[in-house]
């Protein structure tokens, strides 16, 4: 990991710790994904267009900037503004974001799907409580790109990266992996393995990120504290006004409430959220903050504006709770605050253990109790096909036929001519019968494995008509292509076993 601290206009600490890959050290110059720290940069980019009178925060509906953005409720479509989207106060249901994960569908096509969200799933009343939604940042970023007549990524480069001189900051992991000093993603299977330093290297996600305006930027801590200094000083950097002050202040204005549970005497009772920034108070000192997470990586940035303090952190470990305690440890030390908690060697360790336990529970999934001895009454060929949902896209079940057999006789008899494979976006999983017409699939994304139950439904003719996928809310995908139309997919036996 790496940390950079800027205090009273000077970098007082900048150092890397551990390794960025199997052999080379993680330095202060090492580039790593920043995840949701991207959101503040997206909001500020939009602010530059507001300063040019090309957009506005809370008057014009987003639909006017991006006609592809439309909801089933025309009144709500006519009301939602950029401020609503960027402050997370829309009521877009969380299950919608499944269609954006590891998807190769173009961003605007995903945005078009939002018009099919059922009215009962999308309350028209906006909320004062934060309803975190990456998809709405994607809509806002794409709206800005549409107005500017360029791509979102190019727009951010022109409005933020270039003016601030952020030469080590860019987009996409396909670009990241080509940089000479970049961090590889890692994860540990358990807290015990993490303590022992037993980590596994993950793979770079080179799929174009549909969520790009919400979390696709990579950077290093030196660029991040430079960006933080500019925010802290109202758009000024190196004595020049490089970003519009009024719109920087807009991003730093609380809009929604972040509910917190018993934060303790050192903190304000609740936090608030602006446009890409969260706001809190620690021992009477106001701070702006945001965390960033991506499989194999973590990031955090905090600004204590009244204390002229900026802290930036990057980490290439999948599960960690070190970044937040470091912020408060640094604040205690540099601001000479009374220290009443061991943030690093007590709190961070205990909380990280808790996080690993929480992840382990999540990885078990929320499946119903299995009814033993209840086989499926459907023939295997009936399950094969393509299934669609207007919002969540397409699910495919295919017959995976090994090209070469290296299985035992027992395995060969069990697997027959092949196995059924579930495919959704770039996720793949072999179907494992659970009970009745339900099968378990496991969606894996670098250390996170989410077991999901899928249940096939039949129509009045006795044939499979759809499949219900157990996302946060069970969603029914309608069969659009029959088994007879589906060609078997050949693969190697080794690949089948690996998946």
PyMOL commands that set and color helices and strands:
alter all, ss='L'
color gray80, all
select helices_A, chain A and resi 35-51+62-65+74-77+82-86+94-100+107-116+119-121+134-148+152-164+173-176+191-196+212-215+221-232+245-251+305-307+322-334+343-364+380-383+409-415+483-485+493-498
alter helices_A, ss='H'
color red, helices_A
select strands_A, chain A and resi 2-7+10-16+32-33+170-171+186-187+200-201+217-219+236-237+240-241+256-258+271-273+278-282+285-294+297-304+309-315+385-389+393-402+419-424+427-430+432-435+438-445+448-458+464-470+474-481+489-491
alter strands_A, ss='S'
color yellow, strands_A
deselect
rebuild
show_as cartoon
